[in-house]
Amino acid sequence: MLHMDLEYNKGILFARLRGSLSKKGSYKLNNYLVPVILKHKIKFLVYNLFELTSIDDSGLDALLNTKCAIKANKGKIFLCEVPKEFNKEIRKLRIKETTNELAALELIHV
């Protein structure tokens, strides 16, 4: 099961994901997060994947869907604290990675 901790601060949406980003979890991203991003014209999204335990193809697709929503708003998306076991899959998404949320914050405000 996927748990999402969302925080909106200074124009940046922080999404901390915990648990399994599988078919059920991807539903939350596709049907809740993407519409919120589009409706509120959110330009910056930082995913923290530190507590992610697993990810499958539908989870990867859901991350891509949020990337497309952010790009539609002419914004930027970042991944941080990606667990080493997911590096190979995550790199295929071509989403910028940072070490932590503070590093992402610094890249956004450059």
N, CA, C and O atoms as a GROMACS GRO file, in nm:
protein
  440
    1MET      N    1   0.084  -0.119   0.000
    1MET     CA    2   0.000   0.000   0.000
    1MET      C    3   0.088   0.125   0.000
    1MET      O    4   0.192   0.129   0.066
    2LEU      N    5   0.046   0.225  -0.074
    2LEU     CA    6   0.122   0.349  -0.084
    2LEU      C    7   0.063   0.455   0.008
    2LEU      O    8  -0.058   0.475   0.013
    3HIS      N    9   0.151   0.521   0.081
    3HIS     CA   10   0.113   0.636   0.162
    3HIS      C   11   0.183   0.757   0.104
    3HIS      O   12   0.301   0.751   0.069
    4MET      N   13   0.110   0.867   0.093
    4MET     CA   14   0.165   0.990   0.038
    4MET      C   15   0.156   1.100   0.143
    4MET      O   16   0.048   1.127   0.196
    5ASP      N   17   0.268   1.161   0.173
    5ASP     CA   18   0.270   1.276   0.262
    5ASP      C   19   0.297   1.396   0.172
    5ASP      O   20   0.406   1.409   0.117
    6LEU      N   21   0.198   1.484   0.157
    6LEU     CA   22   0.212   1.599   0.069
    6LEU      C   23   0.230   1.726   0.151
    6LEU      O   24   0.165   1.745   0.254
    7GLU      N   25   0.321   1.810   0.105
    7GLU     CA   26   0.344   1.939   0.169
    7GLU      C   27   0.366   2.042   0.059
    7GLU      O   28   0.449   2.022  -0.029
    8TYR      N   29   0.291   2.152   0.064
    8TYR     CA   30   0.307   2.259  -0.033
    8TYR      C   31   0.368   2.377   0.040
    8TYR      O   32   0.309   2.431   0.133
    9ASN      N   33   0.486   2.417  -0.005
    9ASN     CA   34   0.559   2.522   0.065
    9ASN      C   35   0.632   2.609  -0.036
    9ASN      O   36   0.712   2.558  -0.115
   10LYS      N   37   0.607   2.739  -0.034
   10LYS     CA   38   0.677   2.836  -0.119
   10LYS      C   39   0.672   2.797  -0.267
   10LYS      O   40   0.772   2.807  -0.338
   11GLY      N   41   0.555   2.752  -0.313
   11GLY     CA   42   0.537   2.721  -0.454
   11GLY      C   43   0.588   2.584  -0.497
   11GLY      O   44   0.589   2.553  -0.616
   12ILE      N   45   0.629   2.503  -0.402
   12ILE     CA   46   0.683   2.370  -0.433
   12ILE      C   47   0.599   2.265  -0.363
   12ILE      O   48   0.570   2.276  -0.244
   13LEU      N   49   0.559   2.163  -0.438
   13LEU     CA   50   0.487   2.050  -0.380
   13LEU      C   51   0.588   1.940  -0.349
   13LEU      O   52   0.656   1.890  -0.439
   14PHE      N   53   0.596   1.903  -0.222
   14PHE     CA   54   0.681   1.792  -0.179
   14PHE      C   55   0.591   1.671  -0.161
   14PHE      O   56   0.493   1.677  -0.087
   15ALA      N   57   0.625   1.562  -0.228
   15ALA     CA   58   0.549   1.438  -0.216
   15ALA      C   59   0.643   1.330  -0.163
   15ALA      O   60   0.733   1.284  -0.233
   16ARG      N   61   0.619   1.292  -0.039
   16ARG     CA   62   0.701   1.188   0.023
   16ARG      C   63   0.623   1.057   0.014
   16ARG      O   64   0.515   1.043   0.073
   17LEU      N   65   0.679   0.962  -0.059
   17LEU     CA   66   0.611   0.835  -0.083
   17LEU      C   67   0.665   0.728   0.010
   17LEU      O   68   0.786   0.715   0.031
   18ARG      N   69   0.572   0.650   0.067
   18ARG     CA   70   0.609   0.546   0.161
   18ARG      C   71   0.531   0.419   0.127
   18ARG      O   72   0.409   0.423   0.111
   19GLY      N   73   0.601   0.309   0.115
   19GLY     CA   74   0.535   0.183   0.085
   19GLY      C   75   0.560   0.138  -0.058
   19GLY      O   76   0.668   0.159  -0.114
   20SER      N   77   0.459   0.076  -0.117
   20SER     CA   78   0.472   0.015  -0.249
   20SER      C   79   0.404   0.099  -0.357
   20SER      O   80   0.285   0.128  -0.348
   21LEU      N   81   0.481   0.138  -0.458
   21LEU     CA   82   0.425   0.212  -0.571
   21LEU      C   83   0.396   0.110  -0.681
   21LEU      O   84   0.474   0.093  -0.776
   22SER      N   85   0.283   0.043  -0.666
   22SER     CA   86   0.241  -0.060  -0.762
   22SER      C   87   0.112  -0.012  -0.827
   22SER      O   88   0.081   0.106  -0.824
   23LYS      N   89   0.039  -0.103  -0.887
   23LYS     CA   90  -0.083  -0.066  -0.959
   23LYS      C   91  -0.181   0.012  -0.869
   23LYS      O   92  -0.236   0.113  -0.911
   24LYS      N   93  -0.202  -0.036  -0.746
   24LYS     CA   94  -0.292   0.034  -0.654
   24LYS      C   95  -0.240   0.172  -0.616
   24LYS      O   96  -0.315   0.269  -0.613
   25GLY      N   97  -0.112   0.180  -0.588
   25GLY     CA   98  -0.051   0.307  -0.549
   25GLY      C   99  -0.047   0.406  -0.664
   25GLY      O  100  -0.063   0.527  -0.643
   26SER      N  101  -0.027   0.357  -0.784
   26SER     CA  102  -0.021   0.447  -0.899
   26SER      C  103  -0.156   0.513  -0.923
   26SER      O  104  -0.162   0.622  -0.978
   27TYR      N  105  -0.263   0.447  -0.881
   27TYR     CA  106  -0.397   0.504  -0.891
   27TYR      C  107  -0.403   0.637  -0.815
   27TYR      O  108  -0.462   0.734  -0.863
   28LYS      N  109  -0.341   0.641  -0.696
   28LYS     CA  110  -0.341   0.765  -0.616
   28LYS      C  111  -0.270   0.879  -0.690
   28LYS      O  112  -0.317   0.992  -0.689
   29LEU      N  113  -0.157   0.847  -0.754
   29LEU     CA  114  -0.084   0.951  -0.826
   29LEU      C  115  -0.163   0.999  -0.948
   29LEU      O  116  -0.176   1.119  -0.970
   30ASN      N  117  -0.214   0.904  -1.025
   30ASN     CA  118  -0.283   0.938  -1.149
   30ASN      C  119  -0.417   1.007  -1.127
   30ASN      O  120  -0.453   1.097  -1.203
   31ASN      N  121  -0.491   0.968  -1.026
   31ASN     CA  122  -0.627   1.018  -1.007
   31ASN      C  123  -0.642   1.122  -0.898
   31ASN      O  124  -0.748   1.181  -0.884
   32TYR      N  125  -0.538   1.144  -0.822
   32TYR     CA  126  -0.543   1.249  -0.720
   32TYR      C  127  -0.437   1.355  -0.745
   32TYR      O  128  -0.467   1.474  -0.758
   33LEU      N  129  -0.313   1.311  -0.753
   33LEU     CA  130  -0.203   1.407  -0.762
   33LEU      C  131  -0.200   1.483  -0.895
   33LEU      O  132  -0.184   1.605  -0.896
   34VAL      N  133  -0.213   1.412  -1.006
   34VAL     CA  134  -0.206   1.477  -1.138
   34VAL      C  135  -0.316   1.584  -1.152
   34VAL      O  136  -0.286   1.695  -1.194
   35PRO      N  137  -0.443   1.554  -1.118
   35PRO     CA  138  -0.545   1.660  -1.128
   35PRO      C  139  -0.516   1.781  -1.038
   35PRO      O  140  -0.543   1.894  -1.077
   36VAL      N  141  -0.462   1.756  -0.918
   36VAL     CA  142  -0.428   1.868  -0.828
   36VAL      C  143  -0.319   1.955  -0.892
   36VAL      O  144  -0.328   2.077  -0.888
   37ILE      N  145  -0.218   1.891  -0.951
   37ILE     CA  146  -0.109   1.965  -1.017
   37ILE      C  147  -0.164   2.052  -1.129
   37ILE      O  148  -0.129   2.169  -1.141
   38LEU      N  149  -0.251   1.994  -1.210
   38LEU     CA  150  -0.306   2.068  -1.324
   38LEU      C  151  -0.403   2.179  -1.279
   38LEU      O  152  -0.398   2.290  -1.330
   39LYS      N  153  -0.490   2.147  -1.184
   39LYS     CA  154  -0.590   2.245  -1.138
   39LYS      C  155  -0.525   2.367  -1.073
   39LYS      O  156  -0.567   2.480  -1.098
   40HIS      N  157  -0.424   2.343  -0.991
   40HIS     CA  158  -0.362   2.453  -0.917
   40HIS      C  159  -0.236   2.508  -0.985
   40HIS      O  160  -0.166   2.592  -0.930
   41LYS      N  161  -0.210   2.458  -1.106
   41LYS     CA  162  -0.097   2.504  -1.186
   41LYS      C  163   0.035   2.498  -1.109
   41LYS      O  164   0.115   2.591  -1.112
   42ILE      N  165   0.056   2.387  -1.041
   42ILE     CA  166   0.178   2.365  -0.964
   42ILE      C  167   0.294   2.346  -1.060
   42ILE      O  168   0.287   2.264  -1.152
   43LYS      N  169   0.400   2.423  -1.040
   43LYS     CA  170   0.515   2.419  -1.132
   43LYS      C  171   0.630   2.333  -1.082
   43LYS      O  172   0.710   2.284  -1.162
   44PHE      N  173   0.639   2.315  -0.952
   44PHE     CA  174   0.755   2.243  -0.897
   44PHE      C  175   0.709   2.128  -0.808
   44PHE      O  176   0.626   2.145  -0.719
   45LEU      N  177   0.766   2.010  -0.836
   45LEU     CA  178   0.733   1.890  -0.760
   45LEU      C  179   0.862   1.819  -0.722
   45LEU      O  180   0.949   1.797  -0.806
   46VAL      N  181   0.872   1.785  -0.595
   46VAL     CA  182   0.987   1.709  -0.546
   46VAL      C  183   0.934   1.581  -0.482
   46VAL      O  184   0.862   1.585  -0.383
   47TYR      N  185   0.972   1.469  -0.542
   47TYR     CA  186   0.938   1.338  -0.484
   47TYR      C  187   1.051   1.293  -0.394
   47TYR      O  188   1.168   1.297  -0.433
   48ASN      N  189   1.017   1.251  -0.272
   48ASN     CA  190   1.114   1.189  -0.184
   48ASN      C  191   1.077   1.040  -0.178
   48ASN      O  192   0.970   1.004  -0.131
   49LEU      N  193   1.168   0.955  -0.227
   49LEU     CA  194   1.142   0.813  -0.238
   49LEU      C  195   1.213   0.730  -0.130
   49LEU      O  196   1.222   0.608  -0.142
   50PHE      N  197   1.262   0.797  -0.027
   50PHE     CA  198   1.342   0.730   0.076
   50PHE      C  199   1.273   0.609   0.136
   50PHE      O  200   1.338   0.507   0.161
   51GLU      N  201   1.142   0.616   0.160
   51GLU     CA  202   1.070   0.507   0.227
   51GLU      C  203   0.991   0.420   0.129
   51GLU      O  204   0.901   0.347   0.169
   52LEU      N  205   1.026   0.429   0.000
   52LEU     CA  206   0.961   0.345  -0.100
   52LEU      C  207   1.017   0.203  -0.090
   52LEU      O  208   1.139   0.184  -0.090
   53THR      N  209   0.928   0.105  -0.080
   53THR     CA  210   0.974  -0.034  -0.063
   53THR      C  211   0.976  -0.112  -0.193
   53THR      O  212   1.055  -0.204  -0.209
   54SER      N  213   0.888  -0.076  -0.288
   54SER     CA  214   0.886  -0.143  -0.418
   54SER      C  215   0.821  -0.053  -0.522
   54SER      O  216   0.746   0.040  -0.490
   55ILE      N  217   0.853  -0.082  -0.648
   55ILE     CA  218   0.794  -0.006  -0.758
   55ILE      C  219   0.782  -0.100  -0.878
   55ILE      O  220   0.872  -0.181  -0.903
   56ASP      N  221   0.671  -0.090  -0.950
   56ASP     CA  222   0.655  -0.172  -1.069
   56ASP      C  223   0.631  -0.080  -1.190
   56ASP      O  224   0.641   0.042  -1.179
   57ASP      N  225   0.601  -0.140  -1.305
   57ASP     CA  226   0.584  -0.061  -1.427
   57ASP      C  227   0.471   0.041  -1.417
   57ASP      O  228   0.483   0.152  -1.469
   58SER      N  229   0.362   0.005  -1.352
   58SER     CA  230   0.252   0.101  -1.339
   58SER      C  231   0.293   0.218  -1.248
   58SER      O  232   0.248   0.331  -1.268
   59GLY      N  233   0.377   0.190  -1.150
   59GLY     CA  234   0.430   0.297  -1.064
   59GLY      C  235   0.521   0.390  -1.142
   59GLY      O  236   0.516   0.512  -1.125
   60LEU      N  237   0.606   0.332  -1.227
   60LEU     CA  238   0.694   0.414  -1.311
   60LEU      C  239   0.610   0.500  -1.406
   60LEU      O  240   0.641   0.617  -1.427
   61ASP      N  241   0.503   0.442  -1.463
   61ASP     CA  242   0.415   0.518  -1.552
   61ASP      C  243   0.348   0.634  -1.477
   61ASP      O  244   0.331   0.742  -1.532
   62ALA      N  245   0.310   0.610  -1.353
   62ALA     CA  246   0.246   0.715  -1.273
   62ALA      C  247   0.343   0.831  -1.248
   62ALA      O  248   0.304   0.947  -1.252
   63LEU      N  249   0.470   0.798  -1.222
   63LEU     CA  250   0.570   0.904  -1.205
   63LEU      C  251   0.585   0.983  -1.335
   63LEU      O  252   0.599   1.105  -1.333
   64LEU      N  253   0.582   0.914  -1.448
   64LEU     CA  254   0.589   0.982  -1.578
   64LEU      C  255   0.468   1.072  -1.601
   64LEU      O  256   0.481   1.180  -1.657
   65ASN      N  257   0.350   1.027  -1.559
   65ASN     CA  258   0.229   1.109  -1.574
   65ASN      C  259   0.240   1.239  -1.495
   65ASN      O  260   0.197   1.344  -1.543
   66THR      N  261   0.297   1.232  -1.375
   66THR     CA  262   0.314   1.356  -1.298
   66THR      C  263   0.420   1.444  -1.363
   66THR      O  264   0.410   1.566  -1.359
   67LYS      N  265   0.521   1.382  -1.422
   67LYS     CA  266   0.623   1.460  -1.494
   67LYS      C  267   0.558   1.537  -1.608
   67LYS      O  268   0.588   1.655  -1.628
   68CYS      N  269   0.469   1.472  -1.682
   68CYS     CA  270   0.399   1.538  -1.794
   68CYS      C  271   0.312   1.653  -1.744
   68CYS      O  272   0.305   1.757  -1.808
   69ALA      N  273   0.245   1.633  -1.630
   69ALA     CA  274   0.161   1.739  -1.574
   69ALA      C  275   0.244   1.860  -1.534
   69ALA      O  276   0.205   1.974  -1.558
   70ILE      N  277   0.360   1.835  -1.473
   70ILE     CA  278   0.449   1.945  -1.434
   70ILE      C  279   0.503   2.016  -1.558
   70ILE      O  280   0.512   2.139  -1.561
   71LYS      N  281   0.540   1.939  -1.660
   71LYS     CA  282   0.590   1.999  -1.784
   71LYS      C  283   0.482   2.084  -1.851
   71LYS      O  284   0.513   2.187  -1.910
   72ALA      N  285   0.356   2.041  -1.842
   72ALA     CA  286   0.244   2.118  -1.898
   72ALA      C  287   0.233   2.255  -1.831
   72ALA      O  288   0.186   2.351  -1.891
   73ASN      N  289   0.275   2.262  -1.704
   73ASN     CA  290   0.275   2.388  -1.631
   73ASN      C  291   0.408   2.462  -1.642
   73ASN      O  292   0.434   2.558  -1.570
   74LYS      N  293   0.493   2.416  -1.734
   74LYS     CA  294   0.626   2.474  -1.756
   74LYS      C  295   0.709   2.476  -1.628
   74LYS      O  296   0.773   2.576  -1.596
   75GLY      N  297   0.706   2.364  -1.557
   75GLY     CA  298   0.777   2.354  -1.431
   75GLY      C  299   0.888   2.251  -1.433
   75GLY      O  300   0.931   2.206  -1.539
   76LYS      N  301   0.933   2.214  -1.314
   76LYS     CA  302   1.042   2.118  -1.297
   76LYS      C  303   1.002   2.014  -1.194
   76LYS      O  304   0.930   2.042  -1.098
   77ILE      N  305   1.052   1.893  -1.215
   77ILE     CA  306   1.026   1.782  -1.123
   77ILE      C  307   1.160   1.721  -1.083
   77ILE      O  308   1.253   1.711  -1.164
   78PHE      N  309   1.169   1.682  -0.957
   78PHE     CA  310   1.292   1.622  -0.905
   78PHE      C  311   1.258   1.499  -0.823
   78PHE      O  312   1.152   1.491  -0.761
   79LEU      N  313   1.349   1.404  -0.823
   79LEU     CA  314   1.342   1.287  -0.735
   79LEU      C  315   1.458   1.298  -0.638
   79LEU      O  316   1.568   1.335  -0.677
   80CYS      N  317   1.434   1.265  -0.513
   80CYS     CA  318   1.545   1.263  -0.419
   80CYS      C  319   1.536   1.140  -0.331
   80CYS      O  320   1.430   1.079  -0.315
   81GLU      N  321   1.651   1.107  -0.274
   81GLU     CA  322   1.666   0.992  -0.184
   81GLU      C  323   1.610   0.863  -0.246
   81GLU      O  324   1.534   0.790  -0.182
   82VAL      N  325   1.648   0.838  -0.371
   82VAL     CA  326   1.604   0.718  -0.441
   82VAL      C  327   1.679   0.597  -0.385
   82VAL      O  328   1.802   0.596  -0.384
   83PRO      N  329   1.606   0.495  -0.337
   83PRO     CA  330   1.675   0.374  -0.287
   83PRO      C  331   1.759   0.310  -0.398
   83PRO      O  332   1.717   0.303  -0.513
   84LYS      N  333   1.877   0.263  -0.361
   84LYS     CA  334   1.972   0.209  -0.459
   84LYS      C  335   1.911   0.097  -0.544
   84LYS      O  336   1.944   0.085  -0.662
   85GLU      N  337   1.824   0.016  -0.485
   85GLU     CA  338   1.768  -0.096  -0.561
   85GLU      C  339   1.676  -0.053  -0.674
   85GLU      O  340   1.641  -0.134  -0.760
   86PHE      N  341   1.635   0.075  -0.675
   86PHE     CA  342   1.547   0.124  -0.782
   86PHE      C  343   1.619   0.214  -0.882
   86PHE      O  344   1.557   0.264  -0.976
   87ASN      N  345   1.749   0.235  -0.864
   87ASN     CA  346   1.824   0.327  -0.951
   87ASN      C  347   1.807   0.296  -1.099
   87ASN      O  348   1.784   0.386  -1.179
   88LYS      N  349   1.818   0.169  -1.135
   88LYS     CA  350   1.813   0.131  -1.276
   88LYS      C  351   1.678   0.167  -1.338
   88LYS      O  352   1.673   0.226  -1.446
   89GLU      N  353   1.568   0.132  -1.271
   89GLU     CA  354   1.435   0.161  -1.323
   89GLU      C  355   1.409   0.312  -1.328
   89GLU      O  356   1.356   0.364  -1.426
   90ILE      N  357   1.445   0.380  -1.221
   90ILE     CA  358   1.418   0.523  -1.208
   90ILE      C  359   1.493   0.604  -1.314
   90ILE      O  360   1.439   0.701  -1.367
   91ARG      N  361   1.616   0.566  -1.343
   91ARG     CA  362   1.695   0.641  -1.442
   91ARG      C  363   1.630   0.643  -1.579
   91ARG      O  364   1.648   0.739  -1.654
   92LYS      N  365   1.554   0.539  -1.612
   92LYS     CA  366   1.484   0.532  -1.741
   92LYS      C  367   1.382   0.645  -1.756
   92LYS      O  368   1.346   0.682  -1.868
   93LEU      N  369   1.336   0.700  -1.646
   93LEU     CA  370   1.233   0.805  -1.649
   93LEU      C  371   1.288   0.940  -1.693
   93LEU      O  372   1.213   1.028  -1.736
   94ARG      N  373   1.419   0.954  -1.683
   94ARG     CA  374   1.485   1.080  -1.719
   94ARG      C  375   1.429   1.199  -1.641
   94ARG      O  376   1.399   1.305  -1.696
   95ILE      N  377   1.415   1.176  -1.512
   95ILE     CA  378   1.376   1.282  -1.419
   95ILE      C  379   1.500   1.317  -1.338
   95ILE      O  380   1.573   1.228  -1.293
   96LYS      N  381   1.524   1.446  -1.320
   96LYS     CA  382   1.643   1.488  -1.247
   96LYS      C  383   1.640   1.435  -1.105
   96LYS      O  384   1.537   1.437  -1.038
   97GLU      N  385   1.757   1.388  -1.060
   97GLU     CA  386   1.769   1.335  -0.924
   97GLU      C  387   1.860   1.425  -0.842
   97GLU      O  388   1.958   1.480  -0.892
   98THR      N  389   1.826   1.438  -0.715
   98THR     CA  390   1.910   1.510  -0.620
   98THR      C  391   1.928   1.423  -0.496
   98THR      O  392   1.858   1.323  -0.478
   99THR      N  393   2.023   1.461  -0.414
   99THR     CA  394   2.050   1.380  -0.294
   99THR      C  395   1.939   1.392  -0.190
   99THR      O  396   1.904   1.293  -0.125
  100ASN      N  397   1.884   1.512  -0.175
  100ASN     CA  398   1.779   1.532  -0.074
  100ASN      C  399   1.689   1.651  -0.112
  100ASN      O  400   1.710   1.716  -0.214
  101GLU      N  401   1.589   1.678  -0.030
  101GLU     CA  402   1.493   1.784  -0.060
  101GLU      C  403   1.558   1.922  -0.060
  101GLU      O  404   1.521   2.007  -0.140
  102LEU      N  405   1.654   1.944   0.027
  102LEU     CA  406   1.722   2.073   0.032
  102LEU      C  407   1.799   2.100  -0.098
  102LEU      O  408   1.798   2.212  -0.148
  103ALA      N  409   1.864   1.998  -0.150
  103ALA     CA  410   1.936   2.013  -0.277
  103ALA      C  411   1.839   2.045  -0.390
  103ALA      O  412   1.871   2.127  -0.477
  104ALA      N  413   1.722   1.983  -0.391
  104ALA     CA  414   1.620   2.013  -0.492
  104ALA      C  415   1.572   2.157  -0.478
  104ALA      O  416   1.553   2.227  -0.578
  105LEU      N  417   1.553   2.199  -0.357
  105LEU     CA  418   1.510   2.336  -0.329
  105LEU      C  419   1.610   2.438  -0.385
  105LEU      O  420   1.570   2.539  -0.444
  106GLU      N  421   1.736   2.410  -0.367
  106GLU     CA  422   1.841   2.499  -0.417
  106GLU      C  423   1.841   2.503  -0.570
  106GLU      O  424   1.863   2.609  -0.629
  107LEU      N  425   1.817   2.388  -0.636
  107LEU     CA  426   1.813   2.385  -0.783
  107LEU      C  427   1.691   2.460  -0.837
  107LEU      O  428   1.699   2.521  -0.944
  108ILE      N  429   1.581   2.455  -0.766
  108ILE     CA  430   1.460   2.525  -0.810
  108ILE      C  431   1.480   2.676  -0.801
  108ILE      O  432   1.438   2.750  -0.890
  109HIS      N  433   1.542   2.720  -0.696
  109HIS     CA  434   1.556   2.864  -0.674
  109HIS      C  435   1.685   2.923  -0.731
  109HIS      O  436   1.731   3.028  -0.685
  110VAL      N  437   1.744   2.857  -0.829
  110VAL     CA  438   1.867   2.909  -0.892
  110VAL      C  439   1.830   3.019  -0.988
  110VAL      O  440   1.918   3.077  -1.052
   0.00000   0.00000   0.00000
